[in-house]
C-alpha cells in the first residue's frame, strides 16, 4: 500500500481521521525520529472545535484539499 500521499498533506486540508472524526489540518511539521518520513500534524476537529496533534498515520484519508 502506498502511503506517500501523507507526505503531501497541507494546512487547510479537510481529513477523515482513523477515529472516524473529521478535522481540518492547522499545522504540518516534519520531525526527527521514528516517523521521520511522514509529517506530524495539528488538527481542529469539526464536531466539537477541539484541537489535537498526532502523527499523519492517524489520518485515514483526505476529504478535500486546501487550495
Secondary structure, DSSP 8 states (H G I E B T S, - for coil): ---GGGGG--TT-EEEETTS-EEEEEEEE--SSTTTTS-EEEEEETTT--EEEEEGGGEEEEEE---
